[in-house]
Amino acid sequence: MAEHDDHEEGYTGPAVLTTVEGRDLPVHAQLDARHEPHDGRVHWFGRVRIAEGHPDVPSGTVGLRTDSGSAEGRIGDVDPWGRYRVTGVGTPPFRIDEPDLDDD
């Protein structure tokens, strides 16, 4: 796979979106994650661009896989640039660094 940007600011790079029908579609993903104190869980979110020549993806549950992880999420609206919104709760489909809890 091509180079990607995987760091504390999220993930930007290649990924594979698995539709509810089980189709694997190559995508370019721009993702981030935040710990939400109101429920104590990690919420991840972002946009994916489906590779040219692939059909539209219906909203619903999808899988998203990068070189450093995979997760189940929901795909939603399409923005004016053709990118789909994707969201999930729990471990994101990319590596995140553990928070520094030292008081030093």
N, C-alpha and C positions, 0 to 999 in steps of 0.2 A: 504494500500500500504506500501511498505518497506520504510525504512529511506532514506532521500535524503539530499543533500547538497545545500541549497538555501541561497545565500549570495551575497555580492557585486561583487564577482568574477564570477558570473553566476549561473548555475544550473547543477548539476549532479545527476541523479536519474531516477526513473521510470516515464514513460509517456505513452500516448496512441496516436498513429498515425492513423488518419482517411484518407483513400485513396479516390480518386476521385469517386470510385464505392461505397463508403459509408462503407467499411469494417473497423472495429476498430482493430488495431494490437498493442499488448503490445510491448513496446520498452524500451531500456535503453538509456537515452539522456545525452549528454554532450554539454551544450549550454552556450553562452555568448552573450552580447549585448554591443553596443557602440553607442554613439551619434555622428553622422557625421556632422561636421560643414558645409560641402559643400551643403547639402540639408536641414539641420536643423531637421532631423528625426533620430529616433532610428533604427539601423540595427541590427538584431539578427541573429545568425548563430551557427552552430555546427555540430555534428554527432549523428546519432541514430543507434542503433543496434537492428534489428528485432529479436524477440524471436525465438528460434529454432522451426523448423517445419512449419514456415509460408513462403508463396511464395515470390518471388522477388516483389518489388514495382516499378512500372514504374515511370519514371521521370514525374514531373508535379506538380500541385497544391495539397496540402494536408492540413489537420488540425493537430495541435499538441496540446495536453492537458496535463497539470501537475496538481498537487493538488492546485497550486496557480494561475492558469490562462490558457488561451487557445488563439491560434492565427492561422491564415492561413499563410502558407509559401509554398516554393517550395522544392521539393526533387530532388536531382541530383545524381552525380556520387557515385560509391561504391569504397571505398579504399581497399587496400590489406587485411585488417583485417575484411572485411565484413560490415563496417559501412557506412551508407548513409549520404551524405552531405545534410543539410537542412538550408535554409535561409529565412528570412522574413524582412519586413519593417513595423515599427509601434510598438505597445505594444507587447513585447515578451510573450511567453507562460509560463512565470515564473515571480515572484515578483522581481522588482528591486527597490532599495532604491532611494529616491529623492536625488538629489545632494545638498550638503551643500553650500548655497549661501551667508552665513554670511561672512562679511569681518573682523570679530573680530580676 
